[in-house]
Amino acid sequence: MTYRKLAMVFAAVSVVFLAGCPEKPKGPALVTVNNEQLTKEEFDALVPEGYTVTRENLPGVLDKWVSNALMYQEAVRQGVDKEPKVKHALKRLQRDYLVNELLQRITGSITVSQAEIMQYFNAHRDEFSYEAKIVRIILPDSAAAEQTLAELRAGADFAKLARERSQDMLLEAGQESRYFARGVGDPRMGGDPDMEEAIFALDKGEISDVLDTQEGFMIVRLMDKKKVKADVSVAEVREYIEAVLSYRKNHEVVDRTLSDLREKAKVELQPEAYFTP
C-alpha cells in the first residue's frame, strides 16, 4: 500500500465522518488540528492491512492528514455539509462504505484450490491458444434481445440489425472487433469471463444465445477464430483462472446472502411514485 493510497483512505474516511458523528477520540493524539484530533486508536483503524507504519513514513502520512483536516474543517465552516445535495451524497457514501465492508467480510475467506484451477484449465485449455474476432449487438433489455435473437435465427441479416438496434458504446454498430485472446475479460479489470467462455465456445459464423453482460444484453456472432499458440501451460494462465474462479465464488456467496435477505425482508417497489406530483 503506497503513501498516496493511504492518504486517499484518510480522505474517504473523513467524508464518512461528515455523514455521521464519530465518537469522542480516545487515547493519545498523534496530531491536533484546531479542535480535531487523530488518536493512535483511530489511526490504527484506518491503516490498510499490509501497510507498515515506521518512524520514517509516519510524519509524512500525518502531514497529509493535516491538509485533509484543514480542508474538511473549512468545508464544515462554510456549511457545505448542510447542503441538501451534499447530505444525500454523504449518506450514499456512508451506505456504500458499510456495504463494501460487509462484502469483504462475507467473501474474505473464499479460496481457490489447485485442483479447481487444474479442472478449469483442462476444460478450457484449447481456448487459450486461440484469438477470436466478433460482431455484436447490445440491447437494453432482455425482451428486445430475445426478439432480435429470434429474428437472427430465422435468417435476418446480423450486420443490418446491429446497425439498426445495437447500443454499443465501444464498437460502431455492426463493426467487427479486432482479434482478441482469452483473458481480456479478467474480472479484476472489470471484465466478463462468462462472455469470453461463450464466445470461444462458438464455431465460425455461429450466433450466441443472449448474454447478460455488464454492457447490456448481448448477442455475438463469431466472425473468425485462429490458433496463435501451439499450446499453453497452466503457469501462463494460472493467475487469470484463479481470478475467474474467485470472482464466481464471490458472486455465489453474495447471491445466496441477498436471496436469504430478500426472503426475510418486506420490499415494495413503487416506481410510479417518481412521476407523481
Buried (B, 14 or more C-beta within 10 A) or exposed (E): EEEEEBBEBBBBBBBBBBBEEEEEBEEEEBBEBEEBBBBBEBBEEBBEEEBEEEEEEEEEBBEBBBEBBEEBBEBEEEEBBEEEEBBEBBEEBBEEBEEEEEBEEEBEEBEBEEEBBEEBBEEBBEBBBBBBBBBBBBBEEEEBBBEBBEBBEEEEEBBEBBBEBBEBEEBEBBBBBEBBBBBEBBBEEEBBBBBBBBBBEBEEEEBBEBBBBEBBBBBBBBBEBEEEEEEBEBEEBBEBBBBBBBBBBBEEBBEEBEEEEEEEEEEEEEEEEEEEE
